[in-house]
Amino acid sequence: MKYVTIVGKDFEEAVHKARENYGPALRIHSRRDVMVRGGFLWMSKRPRVEITCYLVDPTTLETKEKLPLVEAESPKVEAVVEATPVENDVAPSKQESLLAHARMLLELNDFSSDFLQKTLDLLQDSLEGTDSNELSVLEFELIVVDKIVSLIRIDHETQLHPPHIFVVLGPTGVGKTTTLAKIAALYGLQNAPKYKRSVSMITIDSFRAGAFEQLKAFGTSLGIEVAPVANEEEFYRALTQAEDSDLVLVDTIGKSPRDKDLAVKMKTLLSVPNSEKTRFYLVISSVMKAQDILKAIDQYSSFGISSIIITKLDESETIGNVLSVCHQRELPILFFTDGQRVPKDIHKASASTMLGQLKGFSLDFETLWTNQIGTTLVDPE
């Protein structure tokens, strides 16, 4: 059995080098963080990721094609050397190889260690009592995505039956106002009468310069009235005027609740709507770090968050961190957004939309992507 170690600046680069040079003949055994010398006169040390791989006999691959085994000294790959045989040169079992492949995919997509371990446990349970040797990589990856999806909840109820008063919360810069406009267009511009909603928009964000003007511009383009409110009396009056609307969308203060005065102001204002008709949705950006997402959830938890809206998918390489947090806090996902176009760049959360954001899989998720709310709703042009 031939073993190699491949070093990259990060895990993704190491995997890319491995796949580029060894193709389907490669199986990843393990990974570790290392320090290598570099810089001026090689006097400094730099962090790198090292993966240990083994090469299977190409004749055993499903393609039945003989693939040349690239020697370690190949000029195509830097820092590729022969590794010391692992475990006395005994090849891992097929099950171990499949689980190592799953670990690689989960790490590549930035899932948390807790989510990763839960997924691997589920996979191991699925593999017990089955003949792993009969599973192809594609078949196994289908099992992997099934386990990932099983750990994430989707807010299908709100997608099809939004509440009368729909309040969006979230820290500054996550795209609340644009997301609100997309939601307004998504429901307000439906062609099917069964799903079309009459929409009103209210903003209580009188603190951020240009907040009302931005939402008003969206409202004008959509033919939807936007009411700015600065106190409880104005908010009550705006809600009364919007009583006949099927869906009242409320944009909130674009400041962190850590600002005590603003937190009290927002809490007071948001106590005005009828609690039985009102639901709160937290908007977070996919580019946020997991710890910042957790802080945002804690800061807004007193409102009773119904589900999560994830924005800026087009600016993020991975979404495993966001999915991991949603699983950890048991919060369902409502929408994904991935651009500035209204209403084009908003998508219902679903298995296909999540899987479409995963990378490193051999599976083709492109055909699974959907832009509609339910199977019968129309994506407005």
C-alpha positions in Angstrom: 0.0 0.0 0.0 1.4 3.4 -1.0 1.0 6.3 1.5 1.7 10.0 1.0 1.4 13.1 3.0 0.2 16.3 1.4 0.7 19.8 2.9 -1.4 22.8 2.1 -2.0 26.3 3.4 -5.3 25.0 4.7 -7.3 21.9 4.6 -9.1 22.9 1.4 -5.9 23.5 -0.5 -4.4 20.2 0.7 -7.5 18.3 -0.5 -7.4 20.1 -3.8 -3.8 19.1 -4.4 -4.5 15.5 -3.5 -7.5 15.2 -5.8 -5.7 17.0 -8.6 -2.8 14.6 -8.6 -4.3 11.3 -7.5 -8.0 11.5 -8.5 -10.2 8.6 -7.5 -7.2 6.5 -6.5 -6.8 8.6 -3.4 -8.3 7.9 0.1 -7.8 10.3 3.0 -6.7 8.6 6.2 -6.1 11.5 8.6 -5.3 15.2 9.0 -3.2 17.3 11.4 -2.1 20.9 11.9 1.7 21.4 11.5 4.2 24.2 11.5 6.7 24.6 8.6 9.6 26.8 8.1 9.4 29.7 5.6 9.9 33.4 5.0 13.2 35.2 4.8 16.1 32.7 5.1 13.5 30.1 6.3 13.8 31.6 9.8 10.0 31.9 10.5 7.4 29.2 11.0 4.0 29.1 9.3 0.9 27.1 10.1 -0.1 24.4 7.6 -2.5 21.5 7.3 -1.1 18.0 6.5 -3.3 15.2 5.3 -2.1 11.6 5.2 -3.5 9.6 2.3 -3.2 6.1 0.9 -3.6 5.0 -2.7 -5.8 2.1 -3.7 -5.3 -0.1 -6.7 -6.8 1.8 -9.6 -8.1 -1.5 -11.0 -10.5 -1.7 -8.1 -12.1 1.6 -8.8 -15.6 1.8 -10.3 -14.3 3.3 -13.4 -12.1 0.3 -14.0 -9.5 2.6 -15.6 -5.9 2.4 -14.7 -4.7 5.7 -13.3 -1.0 6.4 -13.0 0.2 6.8 -9.5 2.0 10.2 -9.3 5.3 9.8 -7.5 6.0 11.8 -4.5 8.7 13.9 -6.2 6.2 15.1 -8.9 6.9 18.8 -9.6 3.2 19.4 -9.8 2.8 19.3 -6.0 4.9 21.1 -3.5 5.5 19.5 -0.1 4.4 16.0 -1.1 6.5 13.3 0.4 6.3 9.6 1.1 4.8 9.0 4.5 5.8 6.5 7.1 3.4 3.5 6.7 0.4 3.8 9.0 -0.4 1.0 11.3 2.2 -1.3 10.0 1.1 -0.6 6.4 -2.3 -2.2 7.0 -4.9 -0.5 4.8 -8.0 0.9 6.6 -11.2 -1.0 6.1 -13.7 0.2 3.5 -15.9 1.5 6.4 -13.0 3.5 7.9 -12.2 4.9 4.5 -15.8 6.0 4.0 -16.0 7.7 7.4 -12.7 9.4 6.7 -14.1 10.7 3.5 -17.2 12.0 5.4 -15.0 13.7 7.9 -13.1 15.4 5.1 -16.3 16.7 3.5 -17.7 18.0 6.8 -14.4 19.7 7.7 -14.2 21.2 4.2 -17.6 22.8 4.7 -16.7 24.2 8.2 -19.2 22.2 10.3 -18.6 22.4 14.0 -16.8 19.6 15.8 -20.1 18.7 17.6 -22.1 18.6 14.4 -19.3 16.6 12.7 -19.3 14.0 15.5 -23.1 13.6 15.5 -23.1 13.1 11.7 -20.3 10.5 11.9 -22.1 8.7 14.7 -25.2 8.6 12.5 -23.2 7.4 9.5 -21.5 4.7 11.6 -24.9 3.4 12.8 -26.1 3.3 9.2 -23.0 1.4 8.1 -23.3 -1.2 10.9 -24.8 -4.4 9.6 -24.3 -3.4 5.9 -21.7 -4.5 3.5 -19.6 -1.3 3.1 -17.7 -2.8 0.2 -20.8 -2.7 -1.9 -21.2 1.1 -1.4 -19.8 3.4 -4.1 -18.6 6.8 -3.1 -21.7 8.5 -4.7 -24.0 6.2 -2.8 -22.2 6.9 0.4 -22.3 10.7 -0.2 -26.1 10.4 -0.6 -26.1 8.9 2.9 -23.9 11.7 4.2 -26.2 14.5 2.9 -29.2 12.6 4.2 -27.7 12.7 7.7 -26.8 16.4 7.4 -30.3 17.3 6.3 -31.8 15.2 9.1 -30.0 17.4 11.7 -31.4 20.7 10.3 -34.9 21.9 10.8 -36.8 23.9 8.1 -39.6 26.4 8.9 -42.1 25.1 6.2 -45.1 26.5 8.1 -44.0 30.1 7.9 -43.0 29.7 4.3 -46.5 28.7 3.3 -48.5 30.5 6.0 -46.6 33.7 7.2 -48.0 35.4 10.4 -50.0 38.6 10.2 -47.2 40.6 11.7 -43.7 39.5 10.6 -40.9 41.2 12.5 -37.2 40.9 11.3 -34.5 41.3 13.9 -30.7 41.2 13.6 -27.4 43.1 14.1 -26.2 45.9 11.9 -25.0 45.0 8.4 -26.7 41.6 7.9 -29.2 42.9 5.3 -32.4 43.2 7.2 -34.0 46.0 5.1 -33.2 44.4 1.7 -34.4 41.0 3.0 -37.6 42.6 4.2 -38.2 44.0 0.7 -37.5 40.6 -0.9 -40.0 39.0 1.4 -42.6 41.7 0.5 -42.1 41.1 -3.2 -42.1 37.3 -2.8 -45.5 37.2 -1.2 -47.0 40.4 -2.7 -46.2 39.7 -6.3 -47.4 36.1 -6.5 -49.6 35.4 -9.5 -51.6 32.6 -7.8 -54.4 34.1 -5.8 -54.2 31.2 -3.3 -50.7 32.4 -2.2 -50.8 36.1 -3.0 -50.7 38.3 0.1 -51.6 42.0 0.4 -48.5 43.5 2.1 -47.7 46.5 4.2 -44.3 47.6 5.5 -43.4 49.5 8.7 -40.0 50.6 9.9 -39.2 51.4 13.5 -35.5 52.1 12.5 -35.4 55.9 12.8 -31.9 55.8 14.2 -29.9 54.7 11.1 -29.4 57.4 8.5 -31.2 56.6 5.3 -33.0 53.6 6.8 -36.5 54.8 5.9 -35.5 56.2 2.5 -34.0 52.8 1.6 -37.1 50.9 2.5 -39.4 53.5 1.0 -37.5 53.2 -2.3 -38.1 49.4 -2.3 -41.8 50.0 -1.4 -42.3 52.5 -4.2 -40.9 50.0 -6.8 -43.2 47.3 -5.4 -46.2 49.5 -5.0 -46.3 49.0 -1.2 -46.8 51.7 1.3 -44.1 52.1 4.0 -44.8 53.7 7.3 -42.0 55.1 9.6 -42.7 55.1 13.3 -40.7 56.6 16.2 -42.8 55.8 19.2 -45.5 53.5 20.5 -48.4 55.7 19.5 -47.2 56.0 15.9 -46.5 52.2 15.8 -50.0 51.5 17.1 -51.5 53.8 14.5 -49.5 52.3 11.7 -50.6 48.8 12.7 -54.2 49.9 12.8 -54.0 51.3 9.3 -52.4 48.1 8.1 -55.0 45.9 9.8 -56.5 44.9 6.4 -53.2 43.7 5.0 -52.5 40.0 5.0 -48.9 40.5 5.9 -47.4 43.4 7.8 -43.6 43.4 7.6 -41.7 45.3 10.3 -38.1 46.4 10.0 -36.3 47.0 13.2 -33.5 49.1 14.7 -30.2 48.4 12.9 -28.2 48.5 16.1 -27.0 45.9 18.5 -29.1 45.3 21.6 -25.9 45.7 23.5 -26.7 49.4 23.3 -28.9 49.5 26.4 -30.9 52.6 25.4 -31.7 51.2 22.0 -32.5 47.8 23.4 -35.0 49.2 25.8 -36.5 51.4 23.0 -36.9 48.4 20.7 -38.3 46.2 23.4 -40.9 48.8 24.3 -41.9 49.4 20.6 -42.2 45.7 19.8 -44.5 45.1 22.8 -47.2 47.1 20.9 -48.3 44.5 18.3 -50.7 41.8 19.3 -48.5 38.9 20.5 -50.8 36.3 19.1 -50.5 37.7 15.6 -46.8 38.4 15.7 -43.7 36.3 15.1 -40.0 37.3 15.2 -37.4 36.2 12.8 -33.6 36.6 13.2 -31.5 37.7 10.2 -27.9 36.6 10.3 -25.2 36.7 7.7 -23.4 33.5 6.4 -20.1 35.4 6.7 -20.5 35.8 10.5 -18.3 33.7 12.8 -20.1 31.0 14.8 -19.5 32.8 18.0 -21.0 36.0 16.7 -24.1 34.1 15.5 -24.4 32.6 18.9 -24.1 36.1 20.5 -26.8 37.5 18.2 -29.2 34.6 19.1 -28.6 35.3 22.8 -29.1 39.1 22.4 -32.4 38.7 20.6 -33.7 35.5 22.4 -36.0 37.5 24.7 -38.2 38.2 21.7 -38.8 34.5 21.1 -37.1 33.8 17.8 -39.3 31.6 15.5 -36.7 30.8 12.9 -33.5 32.1 11.1 -33.0 33.9 7.8 -29.5 33.4 6.4 -28.2 36.2 4.1 -25.2 36.8 1.9 -24.6 33.3 0.7 -22.9 34.8 -2.3 -20.2 36.2 0.0 -19.4 33.1 1.9 -17.3 30.0 0.9 -19.1 27.7 3.3 -22.3 27.5 5.4 -21.4 24.7 7.8 -20.8 27.1 10.6 -24.3 28.6 10.3 -26.0 25.2 9.9 -24.1 24.0 13.0 -25.3 26.8 15.1 -28.9 26.4 14.0 -28.7 22.7 15.0 -27.0 23.6 18.3 -29.8 26.1 19.2 -32.6 24.0 17.7 -33.7 26.9 15.5 -35.3 26.2 12.1 -34.2 28.0 8.9 -36.7 30.0 6.9 -35.0 31.7 4.0 -31.6 32.0 2.3 -30.6 35.1 0.3 -27.6 35.4 -2.0 -27.6 38.8 -3.7 -29.2 42.3 -3.9 -31.9 41.6 -6.5 -35.4 42.0 -5.3 -37.1 39.5 -5.2 -34.9 37.2 -7.2 -32.1 36.6 -4.7 -34.2 34.9 -2.0 -34.9 31.2 -1.7 -36.9 29.1 0.7 -34.9 27.0 3.0 -35.0 23.4 1.9 -32.8 20.3 1.5 -31.9 21.3 -2.0 -31.0 24.9 -1.2 -28.7 23.7 1.7 -27.1 21.0 -0.4 -26.5 23.4 -3.2 -24.2 25.4 -0.9 -22.0 22.4 0.0 -18.7 21.9 -1.7 -16.3 18.9 -2.2 -19.0 16.4 -2.9 -19.0 14.3 -6.1 -22.8 14.6 -6.3 -24.3 17.2 -8.6 -26.6 19.4 -6.5 -27.3 21.9 -9.2 -30.6 20.4 -10.3 -31.8 20.4 -6.7 -31.8 24.2 -6.4 -35.2 25.8 -6.2 -36.3 29.4 -6.0 -40.0 28.8 -5.0 -42.1 28.9 -1.8 -43.6 25.4 -2.0 -44.1 23.5 -5.3 -47.0 25.6 -6.5 -45.9 29.1 -5.7 -44.6 31.2 -8.6 -41.2 32.9 -8.5 -42.2 36.4 -9.7 -40.4 37.9 -12.6 
